[in-house]
């Protein structure tokens, strides 16, 4: 049955009502119950569907659209399943992400499904000390890169020992780590909560279009306040970014047992420089280590329904506390917060704290 306005009044025994005065042809109610909501452009941003035999179980879907009014994200708020859509410059849908994998479309002629394969995971260790612990991963990777930093603010009063998270024995499904203190400390660390991030090496485009590059570089190039011949390693991205990305690096091996961390400088859309850095009084080169690094398009992003933010502070952080405000409000604190040590003068090897 049809209304005078041309809208469907009823179908399959259900009555349709239209109570959105801004969009008179958009159905809002089914049998007196509101099921559909719209934004100012007329895009359906919320819908409630009933599944199964009556009485049905309502399922709510939240839908997001881009500036061109194209559907980009559909979230099943009951199951948490997220579906994302990617378009080319002409507005044609070229890809669809679901919890099962990626579907790629070539016009109306061809489509191919690629089963989901995890490219990363995050986790947290509740009590990391100077004693090595091994973490078993939820997924198996081909070439994993691990990040676990910075150390949290310690509970004991100052002065605080210079310490870093030292990663070693990175395998396809596990890695080991411990807190390594500088040689002037007592060598014993209190139990600290440490978050970690594991990513598959490679060049990735996240569902929201953001570029992520992850890699490993082997080097003994070392910088420091008293190093006689400081040397930097240039890392060139395989794919150029549109602007300077946020970059993070961390030592992945323990070939040389000396205290060490990474130092970075001069990032651009095409490359950055990184080096090993030992304690302040060190004068020589550190042994050869593998450095893991990631570079990601700066800004706020959405990774399969998980909100995140990547940014740089600029030359603003010193040995006093520095406050960072997020550009949005998160429901829960982030599991992983990272920093990169950036300095051209290499004056002191100061690991960051949070």
N, C-alpha and C positions, 0 to 999 in steps of 0.2 A: 504494500500500500504506500502511496506517495502523498506528500503534503502539497498544498498549493504553491509553496516556495520551490518545489522540485526536490525537496529532501525526502528520504525514505522514512516513512512513519512507522512501519513495522516490518519485521522479517523473521521468518521461522518462529513465529509466536512471541517474539520479543518486541517491545515498544521502544522506539528511539525518540529522544527528546533533544532539543537544541537550545540551550540556555546561555550560550556565550554570545552576548549582543555584538561583540566586536567581530565575530566570525559566525554569521548566521547559518552557514551551511556545514558547520563542524558539529558532529554529534558529541554531546557531553554526558547524557544519561541513558542508561538502558534499564527499562522497567523501574523508573523513579530513583535509581541509584547512580550516582555520578561515577563514571568509569574513565573519562578522558579529560585532560587539561591541556591548555595551549599557551604558547608564549605570544608576545605582541605581534609576531610575524605570521601567526597561524600555525606554527609547527607544534605537533603534539609532543609535549615534554613529559607527560606522565600518562600511563594507561594501566588499567587493571583488567586482567583477563581471568576468566574462570575456566578451569580445566577439570575434566572428569564428569561423571554423572551428577545431577543435582542430588543433594546440595553440593555445589562445586567448591573447590578450594581456590580462593582468589590469589593471583600472583601479580605483583606490582612491578612494572618496568619503568625505569627512568631513561629518558632519551635526550641526547645532546646534539646540537647542530652547530655547524661552523658559520662564519660570516656570510657565506653564500647560501645559507639555509639548507645545507646538505647534512643528512643524518650521519653522524660520526661515531657515536657511542651509544649502545643500548645495554643497560645494566638490569639484570634480574635481581631485585633486592631481596628475594627470598633465598635463592641459591648462591648469590654472589657472582654468578656467571656474567662475563662481560664479552660483548661482541663489538668490534671496532671496524670501521670502514675507511678506506683510503681512496682518494680521487686524484686524477691527473689534472693538468692545467685547464683542460676543456670541461671538467666536471664529470668525467666518466669514471665510474667506480672501477678500480684496478686491483683492489685487494680487500680481503675480509679476514680479520683475526677473531678466533674463538678460543675457548679453552682446549680445543682438540688440535688446532693447528692453523695454518695459513692457506687461504684459497686465493689464487692469482687469476685475474680475468684479462683476456686480450679481446677487447670489444665484445661482440656477441658470438664470436667464432670459436673461442677456446677458453677453457678454464682447467686449472690443475690444483689439486690439494696436496699440501705438504704437511705431514703429521707434525704435531708440536714437539719441539725438542728444547729443553731448558737451556738458556744461555747464561743463567746466573741464579744465585740464591743469597740470602742474607741470614745471619744467625747471631747468637749472643752467647758468650761464655760468662758464667756467673762468678767464677772465682779463679782468675788467671794469676799465677805467681811466677817466680823465677824457675819453677819446675816445669819442664816441657810437658805439654798436653797435646794429644792427637784428636783432631776433629774429623768425624766421619760425615761425608756430605750426603745430601738427599738424592743427588743425581751424579751420574758419571760424565766426565768431560774429556775432551780430546787434549786440550792445552789450557788448563785452568790457570787463572791469575788471581792471587789472593791479596786482599787489603784488610788490615786490622789496625785501625788507629783513629784518632789519637787516644792516649790513655786518659781515663777520667781523673778528675780532681781527687787526690788522695785524702784519706780521712785523718792521717796524722798531721800534726802542726808543722809549719815550716822550720828549717829549710827543706825543700823537696829535692830528692835525688833525680838527676837526669836519667831518664829511662825511655826505652822504646819497646814496641812489640817486635820481636824477632821471629820471622817466619822461616820454616825450613821443611824439607821433605815433602814438597808439593807433589801429590800423586793424582791420578785421574778421579779418585773418589775420596781423597782425604788430604789433610795437611797437618803439620805440627807447628806449635808456636809457644813462646814464653816471653816473660818480661825480662829484658836485659838492661841492667843498670850500668852506669859508667863505673870505671875502675876506682874512683874515689869514694864510691858508696859501699855499703856493707854487703852488697850482693844478694840480699834477701828482700823480696818484694811482698807487701801485703796483698791479700786477695782482692783483685780488682775486676769490675764488670767491663768486658771488652766486646764490642760488636765487630763483626767481620762481614765482608762482601767477597763473593767468588764470582768471577765472570769468565766465560769462554773467550779466548783470544780470537780476534777477528774484527771485521768492520760490520757494524750492525745499524739498521735503521729501525728505531723503536716505532711502535704503532702510531704515535702522535707525529711521526716524521722526523723526530730528533735523531741526530747522528751520534753514534757511540763507536769509538775505536779503542781496542784493548790489545796490548802487545807485551812482549818480553824482549829485553835487550841485555846482552852480556858485556860487561865492562869492568875495568879496574881504574878507570879515570876518577881521580880524587881531588877534592878541593878542601880548603880549610884555612884558618887564620895563619898558621905557621907552615903550611905545605909549601915547599920551595918551588915546585913546578905544577901549579894547579891546572887541571885539564877537565874540559867538559865534553860530554857526548851529545851530539846532535841527533835527535829522533825526528824523523820526517814522517808525517801522516800519509797513509796510502791514499786517502781521499781528503781533499781540501775542505775545511769548514767554511761557512759563510762569514764567521767572525771568530774571534779568539775564544777557544773553548775553555772550560774548567778542566784542569789537569791534576792528576794524582799519581804518585809513584811510591813504590815501596820495595825494599830488598826482599827477594824470594828465597835466598839460599844463605848458608852459613859456612862457606868455604874458608873464610878467614874469621876466626872467633872474636876478633877485636870489635868493640862497640862501634856501630855504624848506623847511619840513616841516609836518606837521599836529600839532595838539594836541587832545586829547579830554578830556571830563570828564562826570561825572554820568550815567552810563549807567543805564538801567532796562529793564524788560521792554517798554516802549513807545517809548523814544526815547533819544538821546544828543546831546551837544553837541560840535561840532568847529569848529576855526578854523585859519587859516594862521598860521605863526610864523616870522619871519625871524631874523636874527642878534641877539645880545644888545643891541647898541647901536642897533638900528633903532627909530625913533620914529613912523613913518608906516604907512599901510595898504599891504599888498601888492596887486599887480594882480589882476584877476579870474582865477581858475583853476578847473579842474574837479577835484573831490576824489572819488576812488573809495573806497568803504567796503564792508565786509562785517560781518555779525553772525551768529553761529552759537551754537546751544545749547551751553553749556559742558559739559564732561565728556569721557569716552572714547567713541569711536564707531567704526563699521565702515562704510566707504564702498565697497560692492561688493568686499568682501574685503580692502580696504586699511585697516589700523588707523590711527587718528589720535587726537589729544587737543587740546582747546581749553580754555584757562583764563586767569584773571587772577591776578596776584600780590598785588593789593591795594597799599596805600601802603607798600611795603617796599623798592623798588629805588632806590638812590642812585648816586653816581659810583664806588662800590666794587663789585667783582664780586659778583654774586648768583647762588647756585646753585639750580637748579630740578630736582627729582627727578620723573621720570615715574611715573605710577601703574601702569605695566606695563612689561615688557621688550620692546623692539622688535628684530627680527632685524637690521635695518640702520638707521643713523642717518636721521632724517627729512630729506627733500629740502628742506623749507620750514619755517622756524621764524620766528614773527613776534612783534611786540610792538605795543602801542599806548602812546603818550605820554599819561599821565593826570596832570593837575595843576590845582589850582584857583588857585594863586598865580601861575602862569606866570612863575616867577622866572628860569629860564634855559632856553634852547633846546638841550637836550642830546639828541642822537640816540643810540639804544641801539646797543650792539655785542654780538656773540656770539663 
